Amino acid sequence: MKALCLKEPYASLVLQGKKIIETRIWKTDYRGDILFCCSQNPKSNISGKAFAIVELIECRPMLKKDEKAACCKIYPRANAWLLKNIRPIKPFPIKGQLSLFEIKFKPKK
């Protein structure tokens, strides 16, 4: 499964359903489920853990109107990763990596 690490407070905002657009300066052609993980720092109750499975449905240049859903201001070269179907999981420890990375994880049905 593909995985992606986010820093706080963005990880918690995704988990709460408040952040439905992730932003990156790079694009991806991948569409489908991604295991979202929280970086080690800054510290929170989900730091260093996988916390949700999220469906990536689109990746396109960020627009000014995306700021509220992205929980951040538009910035140069920002791409909007449109998220849906956020499914919290029981958090478990994971070693984060940069970019999209592969992890052996099979979600429980």
C-alpha positions in Angstrom: 0.0 0.0 0.0 1.1 3.6 -0.6 1.9 5.7 2.4 2.4 9.4 3.0 3.7 11.3 6.1 2.2 14.5 7.3 3.3 16.9 10.0 1.1 18.2 12.8 -1.2 20.0 13.0 -2.1 18.8 9.4 -2.3 15.1 10.4 -4.9 15.8 13.1 -6.8 18.1 10.8 -7.1 15.2 8.2 -8.2 12.8 11.0 -10.9 15.3 12.1 -12.1 15.7 8.5 -11.3 19.4 8.4 -8.4 19.1 5.9 -9.6 17.4 2.7 -6.9 18.8 0.5 -3.3 17.9 1.1 -0.7 20.1 -0.6 2.7 19.3 -2.0 5.1 20.9 -4.5 5.2 17.7 -6.5 2.5 15.9 -8.4 1.5 12.2 -8.5 -0.4 10.2 -11.0 -1.4 7.7 -8.3 -5.1 7.5 -7.4 -6.6 5.4 -4.7 -6.0 4.5 -1.0 -3.0 5.9 0.9 -2.0 5.1 4.4 -1.6 8.4 6.2 1.1 8.7 8.9 2.1 11.4 11.3 5.7 12.6 11.5 7.7 12.2 14.7 7.8 16.0 15.3 6.1 18.1 16.5 4.8 15.7 19.2 1.1 14.6 19.4 -0.8 11.5 20.4 -0.4 10.2 16.8 3.3 11.2 16.2 5.3 8.5 14.5 2.1 6.5 13.8 -0.1 5.5 10.9 -3.6 6.9 11.7 -5.9 6.7 8.6 -6.5 5.3 5.2 -7.5 8.1 2.8 -8.6 8.0 -0.8 -6.7 10.3 -3.2 -9.1 11.2 -6.0 -7.3 14.0 -7.9 -4.0 15.9 -8.0 -4.0 19.3 -9.7 -2.5 22.8 -9.2 -3.7 24.5 -6.1 -6.2 27.3 -6.5 -6.9 30.2 -4.1 -10.3 28.7 -3.4 -8.6 25.6 -2.0 -7.1 27.4 1.0 -9.9 26.6 3.5 -10.1 22.9 2.6 -6.2 22.7 2.6 -5.9 24.5 5.9 -3.1 26.6 4.4 -2.5 29.6 2.2 -1.7 29.0 -1.5 2.1 29.0 -2.2 4.3 28.8 -5.3 4.1 25.5 -7.2 1.5 24.1 -4.7 -0.4 21.1 -5.9 -3.8 20.1 -4.4 -4.3 16.5 -3.6 -8.1 16.0 -3.2 -8.9 13.6 -0.5 -12.1 11.7 0.4 -13.3 8.6 2.3 -11.1 9.3 5.3 -11.1 6.1 7.5 -9.4 6.3 10.9 -7.5 3.2 11.9 -6.1 2.1 15.2 -2.8 4.0 15.2 0.4 1.9 15.0 4.1 2.9 14.9 5.7 3.4 11.5 9.0 4.8 10.3 8.2 7.7 8.0 9.8 8.4 4.7 9.8 11.3 2.3 7.4 11.2 -0.7 4.9 8.4 -1.4 6.4 5.1 -0.1 5.3 1.5 -0.1 4.4 -0.3 3.1 3.1 -3.8 3.7 -0.3 -3.2 5.3 -3.6 -4.9 4.7 -6.6 -3.0 6.1 -9.1 -5.0 8.1 -12.5 -5.3 6.3 
